[in-house]
Amino acid sequence: MARRGGFGGGMMPGSMNNMLKQAQRMQRQMEEAGKELENKEYTAQAGGGAVSVTVTGKKEMKGITISPDAVDPEDVETLQDMIVAAVNEAIRAADEDSKESMSRFTGGLGGLM
């Protein structure tokens, strides 16, 4: 005999409502965490501190500081390499912080996100 009406699969209506509320709360928390991350700043150095770069959580470079000792007209390539290294390290720090922050929400989802 066929079942009529109600929720199939043995799930109670209250359980479904609770799951939806939890999902909505998680979504709000993820959005808030994302906004916080966008406003954070990450600073990295290269060349023993000769070059310092700051990026935002949006991965936009905000500032760069270059020690006068790092400026050698005969060796511009080294300065360029230090800048690239500092920028990449600052972006890696922002990415890692983002992953750690979001894993609080996605940790139990088995790689779906």
OpenMM code with the backbone's topology and positions (N, CA, C; nanometers):
from openmm import Vec3, app, unit

residues = "MET ALA ARG ARG GLY GLY PHE GLY GLY GLY MET MET PRO GLY SER MET ASN ASN MET LEU LYS GLN ALA GLN ARG MET GLN ARG GLN MET GLU GLU ALA GLY LYS GLU LEU GLU ASN LYS GLU TYR THR ALA GLN ALA GLY GLY GLY ALA VAL SER VAL THR VAL THR GLY LYS LYS GLU MET LYS GLY ILE THR ILE SER PRO ASP ALA VAL ASP PRO GLU ASP VAL GLU THR LEU GLN ASP MET ILE VAL ALA ALA VAL ASN GLU ALA ILE ARG ALA ALA ASP GLU ASP SER LYS GLU SER MET SER ARG PHE THR GLY GLY LEU GLY GLY LEU MET".split()
positions = [
    Vec3(0.0835, -0.1165, 0.0000),
    Vec3(0.0000, 0.0000, 0.0000),
    Vec3(0.0891, 0.1245, 0.0000),
    Vec3(0.0598, 0.2227, -0.0786),
    Vec3(0.1402, 0.3429, -0.0926),
    Vec3(0.1164, 0.4379, 0.0240),
    Vec3(0.2233, 0.5079, 0.0614),
    Vec3(0.2111, 0.6080, 0.1674),
    Vec3(0.1659, 0.7382, 0.1055),
    Vec3(0.0901, 0.8126, 0.1815),
    Vec3(0.0405, 0.9394, 0.1298),
    Vec3(0.0808, 1.0536, 0.2228),
    Vec3(0.1217, 1.1647, 0.1588),
    Vec3(0.1496, 1.2854, 0.2365),
    Vec3(0.2709, 1.2686, 0.3259),
    Vec3(0.2960, 1.3715, 0.4035),
    Vec3(0.4041, 1.3668, 0.5012),
    Vec3(0.5418, 1.3720, 0.4366),
    Vec3(0.6405, 1.3453, 0.5175),
    Vec3(0.7789, 1.3474, 0.4721),
    Vec3(0.8264, 1.2047, 0.4525),
    Vec3(0.8844, 1.1783, 0.3383),
    Vec3(0.9371, 1.0451, 0.3102),
    Vec3(1.0727, 1.0274, 0.3749),
    Vec3(1.1189, 0.9077, 0.3759),
    Vec3(1.2531, 0.8802, 0.4239),
    Vec3(1.2647, 0.8780, 0.5746),
    Vec3(1.1570, 0.8840, 0.6453),
    Vec3(1.1599, 0.8745, 0.7899),
    Vec3(1.2077, 1.0000, 0.8617),
    Vec3(1.2225, 1.1115, 0.7930),
    Vec3(1.2697, 1.2338, 0.8566),
    Vec3(1.1506, 1.3112, 0.9111),
    Vec3(1.1601, 1.3536, 1.0318),
    Vec3(1.0541, 1.4279, 1.0962),
    Vec3(1.0557, 1.5722, 1.0481),
    Vec3(0.9397, 1.6368, 1.0348),
    Vec3(0.9356, 1.7770, 0.9899),
    Vec3(1.0195, 1.8700, 1.0769),
    Vec3(1.0193, 1.8496, 1.2077),
    Vec3(1.0989, 1.9339, 1.2971),
    Vec3(1.2478, 1.9203, 1.2709),
    Vec3(1.2922, 1.8007, 1.2387),
    Vec3(1.4339, 1.7777, 1.2097),
    Vec3(1.4756, 1.8531, 1.0838),
    Vec3(1.3892, 1.8552, 0.9846),
    Vec3(1.4187, 1.9264, 0.8597),
    Vec3(1.4286, 2.0767, 0.8871),
    Vec3(1.3375, 2.1287, 0.9672),
    Vec3(1.3419, 2.2716, 1.0003),
    Vec3(1.4697, 2.3057, 1.0764),
    Vec3(1.5097, 2.2200, 1.1687),
    Vec3(1.6331, 2.2430, 1.2435),
    Vec3(1.7544, 2.2410, 1.1521),
    Vec3(1.7560, 2.1482, 1.0576),
    Vec3(1.8678, 2.1405, 0.9629),
    Vec3(1.8745, 2.2667, 0.8778),
    Vec3(1.7601, 2.3155, 0.8323),
    Vec3(1.7570, 2.4377, 0.7508),
    Vec3(1.8060, 2.5575, 0.8309),
    Vec3(1.7642, 2.5668, 0.9561),
    Vec3(1.8081, 2.6775, 1.0409),
    Vec3(1.9587, 2.6712, 1.0636),
    Vec3(2.0107, 2.5510, 1.0862),
    Vec3(2.1547, 2.5355, 1.1060),
    Vec3(2.2314, 2.5746, 0.9803),
    Vec3(2.1799, 2.5337, 0.8651),
    Vec3(2.2452, 2.5676, 0.7381),
    Vec3(2.2446, 2.7186, 0.7157),
    Vec3(2.1340, 2.7838, 0.7472),
    Vec3(2.1258, 2.9290, 0.7303),
    Vec3(2.2213, 3.0002, 0.8259),
    Vec3(2.2306, 2.9508, 0.9495),
    Vec3(2.3213, 3.0098, 1.0478),
    Vec3(2.4662, 2.9928, 1.0005),
    Vec3(2.4990, 2.8739, 0.9495),
    Vec3(2.6342, 2.8485, 0.8995),
    Vec3(2.6657, 2.9409, 0.7826),
    Vec3(2.5691, 2.9615, 0.6948),
    Vec3(2.5913, 3.0494, 0.5797),
    Vec3(2.6195, 3.1925, 0.6262),
    Vec3(2.5428, 3.2415, 0.7245),
    Vec3(2.5664, 3.3760, 0.7768),
    Vec3(2.7051, 3.3861, 0.8401),
    Vec3(2.7433, 3.2843, 0.9156),
    Vec3(2.8740, 3.2845, 0.9807),
    Vec3(2.9865, 3.2820, 0.8768),
    Vec3(2.9686, 3.2059, 0.7698),
    Vec3(3.0701, 3.2001, 0.6643),
    Vec3(3.0833, 3.3360, 0.5956),
    Vec3(2.9704, 3.4027, 0.5709),
    Vec3(2.9740, 3.5348, 0.5077),
    Vec3(3.0460, 3.6352, 0.5973),
    Vec3(3.0176, 3.6307, 0.7280),
    Vec3(3.0843, 3.7207, 0.8217),
    Vec3(3.2343, 3.6929, 0.8266),
    Vec3(3.2705, 3.5657, 0.8308),
    Vec3(3.4125, 3.5295, 0.8338),
    Vec3(3.4814, 3.5755, 0.7056),
    Vec3(3.4138, 3.5619, 0.5922),
    Vec3(3.4713, 3.6069, 0.4654),
    Vec3(3.4963, 3.7566, 0.4639),
    Vec3(3.4022, 3.8338, 0.5187),
    Vec3(3.4205, 3.9795, 0.5246),
    Vec3(3.5366, 4.0157, 0.6163),
    Vec3(3.5484, 3.9454, 0.7281),
    Vec3(3.6600, 3.9708, 0.8194),
    Vec3(3.7929, 3.9425, 0.7505),
    Vec3(3.7988, 3.8317, 0.6770),
    Vec3(3.9226, 3.7960, 0.6078),
    Vec3(3.9598, 3.9003, 0.5032),
    Vec3(3.8603, 3.9539, 0.4324),
    Vec3(3.8887, 4.0537, 0.3294),
    Vec3(3.9530, 4.1781, 0.3888),
    Vec3(3.9186, 4.2105, 0.5125),
    Vec3(3.9700, 4.3316, 0.5755),
    Vec3(4.1031, 4.3114, 0.6467),
    Vec3(4.1465, 4.1869, 0.6619),
    Vec3(4.2740, 4.1611, 0.7287),
    Vec3(4.3900, 4.1966, 0.6368),
    Vec3(4.5036, 4.2218, 0.6982),
    Vec3(4.6257, 4.2496, 0.6228),
    Vec3(4.7321, 4.1461, 0.6575),
    Vec3(4.8121, 4.1117, 0.5591),
    Vec3(4.9173, 4.0128, 0.5738),
    Vec3(5.0468, 4.0738, 0.5234),
    Vec3(5.1501, 4.0664, 0.6051),
    Vec3(5.2789, 4.1240, 0.5687),
    Vec3(5.3833, 4.0137, 0.5643),
    Vec3(5.4660, 4.0183, 0.4614),
    Vec3(5.5749, 3.9214, 0.4475),
    Vec3(5.7000, 3.9963, 0.4053),
    Vec3(5.8131, 3.9359, 0.4378),
    Vec3(5.9415, 3.9973, 0.4069),
    Vec3(6.0274, 3.9029, 0.3239),
    Vec3(6.1225, 3.9616, 0.2534),
    Vec3(6.2201, 3.8833, 0.1776),
    Vec3(6.3545, 3.9546, 0.1876),
    Vec3(6.4582, 3.8804, 0.1586),
    Vec3(6.5921, 3.9387, 0.1624),
    Vec3(6.6322, 3.9818, 0.3018),
    Vec3(6.5927, 3.9029, 0.4016),
    Vec3(6.6275, 3.9362, 0.5389),
    Vec3(6.5617, 4.0650, 0.5873),
    Vec3(6.4467, 4.0976, 0.5310),
    Vec3(6.3749, 4.2189, 0.5710),
    Vec3(6.4021, 4.3378, 0.4801),
    Vec3(6.4813, 4.3166, 0.3763),
    Vec3(6.5123, 4.4261, 0.2842),
    Vec3(6.3883, 4.4711, 0.2075),
    Vec3(6.2964, 4.3775, 0.1859),
    Vec3(6.1711, 4.4082, 0.1181),
    Vec3(6.0575, 4.3571, 0.2050),
    Vec3(5.9599, 4.4427, 0.2284),
    Vec3(5.8425, 4.4059, 0.3065),
    Vec3(5.7182, 4.4441, 0.2266),
    Vec3(5.6239, 4.3493, 0.2153),
    Vec3(5.5035, 4.3710, 0.1357),
    Vec3(5.3808, 4.3417, 0.2217),
    Vec3(5.2781, 4.4236, 0.2072),
    Vec3(5.1515, 4.4019, 0.2768),
    Vec3(5.0418, 4.3848, 0.1729),
    Vec3(4.9627, 4.2771, 0.1887),
    Vec3(4.8468, 4.2538, 0.1024),
    Vec3(4.7234, 4.2419, 0.1909),
    Vec3(4.6070, 4.2617, 0.1300),
    Vec3(4.4815, 4.2453, 0.2017),
    Vec3(4.4305, 4.1034, 0.1805),
    Vec3(4.3263, 4.0682, 0.2535),
    Vec3(4.2627, 3.9384, 0.2356),
    Vec3(4.2021, 3.9227, 0.0974),
    Vec3(4.1832, 4.0336, 0.0281),
    Vec3(4.1338, 4.0291, -0.1109),
    Vec3(4.2476, 4.0036, -0.2087),
    Vec3(4.3675, 3.9857, -0.1521),
    Vec3(4.4901, 3.9613, -0.2295),
    Vec3(4.5277, 4.0808, -0.3169),
    Vec3(4.5036, 4.1991, -0.2619),
    Vec3(4.5450, 4.3228, -0.3273),
    Vec3(4.6634, 4.3787, -0.2505),
    Vec3(4.7695, 4.4151, -0.3232),
    Vec3(4.8863, 4.4688, -0.2565),
    Vec3(4.8527, 4.6070, -0.2032),
    Vec3(4.8786, 4.6259, -0.0744),
    Vec3(4.8466, 4.7522, -0.0097),
    Vec3(4.9699, 4.8404, 0.0067),
    Vec3(5.0840, 4.7784, 0.0272),
    Vec3(5.2033, 4.8585, 0.0467),
    Vec3(5.3297, 4.7767, 0.0299),
    Vec3(5.4375, 4.8501, 0.0076),
    Vec3(5.5684, 4.7869, -0.0066),
    Vec3(5.6719, 4.8795, 0.0558),
    Vec3(5.7655, 4.8204, 0.1278),
    Vec3(5.8761, 4.8952, 0.1864),
    Vec3(6.0050, 4.8307, 0.1381),
    Vec3(6.0931, 4.9147, 0.0864),
    Vec3(6.2217, 4.8663, 0.0363),
    Vec3(6.3328, 4.9392, 0.1097),
    Vec3(6.4191, 4.8628, 0.1712),
    Vec3(6.5335, 4.9207, 0.2408),
    Vec3(6.6271, 4.9835, 0.1384),
    Vec3(6.6791, 5.1004, 0.1679),
    Vec3(6.7751, 5.1627, 0.0744),
    Vec3(6.8954, 5.0724, 0.0459),
    Vec3(6.9295, 4.9870, 0.1416),
    Vec3(7.0417, 4.8952, 0.1206),
    Vec3(7.0119, 4.7924, 0.0113),
    Vec3(6.8832, 4.7690, -0.0163),
    Vec3(6.8461, 4.6697, -0.1170),
    Vec3(6.8526, 4.7252, -0.2581),
    Vec3(6.8684, 4.8567, -0.2705),
    Vec3(6.8688, 4.9197, -0.4016),
    Vec3(7.0129, 4.9284, -0.4530),
    Vec3(7.0428, 4.8423, -0.5467),
    Vec3(7.1750, 4.8398, -0.6089),
    Vec3(7.1534, 4.8516, -0.7592),
    Vec3(7.1871, 4.9661, -0.8180),
    Vec3(7.1651, 4.9852, -0.9620),
    Vec3(7.2319, 4.8787, -1.0485),
    Vec3(7.3345, 4.8143, -0.9940),
    Vec3(7.4053, 4.7109, -1.0692),
    Vec3(7.3358, 4.5751, -1.0592),
    Vec3(7.2387, 4.5634, -0.9661),
    Vec3(7.1743, 4.4333, -0.9433),
    Vec3(7.0240, 4.4504, -0.9200),
    Vec3(6.9561, 4.5012, -1.0181),
    Vec3(6.8120, 4.5234, -1.0096),
    Vec3(6.7367, 4.3897, -1.0022),
    Vec3(6.7892, 4.2877, -1.0639),
    Vec3(6.7218, 4.1573, -1.0666),
    Vec3(6.7019, 4.1001, -0.9263),
    Vec3(6.7990, 4.1164, -0.8398),
    Vec3(6.7850, 4.0660, -0.7027),
    Vec3(6.6714, 4.1373, -0.6313),
    Vec3(6.6617, 4.2678, -0.6467),
    Vec3(6.5525, 4.3437, -0.5857),
    Vec3(6.4185, 4.2965, -0.6405),
    Vec3(6.4112, 4.2764, -0.7698),
    Vec3(6.2866, 4.2273, -0.8301),
    Vec3(6.2489, 4.0905, -0.7736),
    Vec3(6.3457, 4.0032, -0.7599),
    Vec3(6.3207, 3.8697, -0.7046),
    Vec3(6.2704, 3.8786, -0.5602),
    Vec3(6.3288, 3.9695, -0.4818),
    Vec3(6.2851, 3.9847, -0.3433),
    Vec3(6.1414, 4.0359, -0.3361),
    Vec3(6.1057, 4.1266, -0.4251),
    Vec3(5.9686, 4.1794, -0.4277),
    Vec3(5.8704, 4.0680, -0.4616),
    Vec3(5.9010, 3.9907, -0.5640),
    Vec3(5.8142, 3.8798, -0.6036),
    Vec3(5.8008, 3.7798, -0.4893),
    Vec3(5.9109, 3.7475, -0.4243),
    Vec3(5.9077, 3.6512, -0.3141),
    Vec3(5.8219, 3.7020, -0.1983),
    Vec3(5.8348, 3.8287, -0.1641),
    Vec3(5.7575, 3.8852, -0.0533),
    Vec3(5.6093, 3.8891, -0.0869),
    Vec3(5.5755, 3.9288, -0.2091),
    Vec3(5.4343, 3.9328, -0.2499),
    Vec3(5.3752, 3.7928, -0.2458),
    Vec3(5.4455, 3.6959, -0.3022),
    Vec3(5.3944, 3.5586, -0.3033),
    Vec3(5.3762, 3.5036, -0.1625),
    Vec3(5.4691, 3.5339, -0.0728),
    Vec3(5.4582, 3.4852, 0.0649),
    Vec3(5.3398, 3.5499, 0.1369),
    Vec3(5.3173, 3.6774, 0.1149),
    Vec3(5.2034, 3.7453, 0.1770),
    Vec3(5.0715, 3.6879, 0.1251),
    Vec3(5.0644, 3.6589, -0.0035),
    Vec3(4.9435, 3.5986, -0.0611),
    Vec3(4.9238, 3.4578, -0.0060),
    Vec3(5.0317, 3.3810, 0.0081),
    Vec3(5.0204, 3.2475, 0.0677),
    Vec3(4.9669, 3.2558, 0.2112),
    Vec3(5.0125, 3.3550, 0.2862),
    Vec3(4.9646, 3.3722, 0.4242),
    Vec3(4.8153, 3.4039, 0.4250),
    Vec3(4.7714, 3.4881, 0.3330),
    Vec3(4.6288, 3.5210, 0.3238),
    Vec3(4.5480, 3.3977, 0.2864),
    Vec3(4.5973, 3.3194, 0.1908),
    Vec3(4.5279, 3.1964, 0.1495),
    Vec3(4.5181, 3.0970, 0.2647),
    Vec3(4.6275, 3.0789, 0.3362),
    Vec3(4.6290, 2.9833, 0.4476),
    Vec3(4.5323, 3.0254, 0.5571),
    Vec3(4.5292, 3.1540, 0.5877),
    Vec3(4.4372, 3.2039, 0.6895),
    Vec3(4.2926, 3.1825, 0.6451),
    Vec3(4.2662, 3.2052, 0.5181),
    Vec3(4.1320, 3.1845, 0.4644),
    Vec3(4.0912, 3.0383, 0.4738),
    Vec3(4.1814, 2.9479, 0.4358),
    Vec3(4.1515, 2.8046, 0.4428),
    Vec3(4.1238, 2.7611, 0.5859),
    Vec3(4.2077, 2.8078, 0.6788),
    Vec3(4.1890, 2.7713, 0.8196),
    Vec3(4.0566, 2.8244, 0.8729),
    Vec3(4.0244, 2.9472, 0.8369),
    Vec3(3.9013, 3.0081, 0.8852),
    Vec3(3.7792, 2.9357, 0.8300),
    Vec3(3.7807, 2.9056, 0.7025),
    Vec3(3.6654, 2.8416, 0.6400),
    Vec3(3.6538, 2.6936, 0.6767),
    Vec3(3.7646, 2.6320, 0.7172),
    Vec3(3.7575, 2.4903, 0.7530),
    Vec3(3.6717, 2.4681, 0.8767),
    Vec3(3.6530, 2.5723, 0.9565),
    Vec3(3.5619, 2.5601, 1.0708),
    Vec3(3.4215, 2.5266, 1.0230),
    Vec3(3.3870, 2.5752, 0.9046),
    Vec3(3.2526, 2.5545, 0.8514),
    Vec3(3.2443, 2.4351, 0.7580),
    Vec3(3.3513, 2.4099, 0.6834),
    Vec3(3.3480, 2.3064, 0.5803),
    Vec3(3.4152, 2.1780, 0.6233),
    Vec3(3.4760, 2.1762, 0.7397),
    Vec3(3.5531, 2.0606, 0.7859),
    Vec3(3.4761, 1.9297, 0.7815),
    Vec3(3.3496, 1.9310, 0.8148),
    Vec3(3.2717, 1.8096, 0.8179),
    Vec3(3.2025, 1.7750, 0.6866),
    Vec3(3.2305, 1.8515, 0.5815),
    Vec3(3.1592, 1.8284, 0.4556),
    Vec3(3.2375, 1.7393, 0.3594),
    Vec3(3.3502, 1.6890, 0.4008),
    Vec3(3.4237, 1.5922, 0.3196),
    Vec3(3.4691, 1.6430, 0.1855),
    Vec3(3.5154, 1.7684, 0.1777),
    Vec3(3.5705, 1.8214, 0.0535),
    Vec3(3.4667, 1.8667, -0.0474),
    Vec3(3.3438, 1.8855, -0.0063),
    Vec3(3.2433, 1.9339, -0.0998),
    Vec3(3.2627, 2.0794, -0.1351),
    Vec3(3.3340, 2.1527, -0.0516),
    Vec3(3.3497, 2.2946, -0.0767),
    Vec3(3.4933, 2.3271, -0.1078),
] * unit.nanometer
topology = app.Topology()
chain = topology.addChain("A")
for resn in residues:
    res = topology.addResidue(resn, chain)
    for name in ("N", "CA", "C"):
        topology.addAtom(name, app.Element.getBySymbol(name[0]), res)
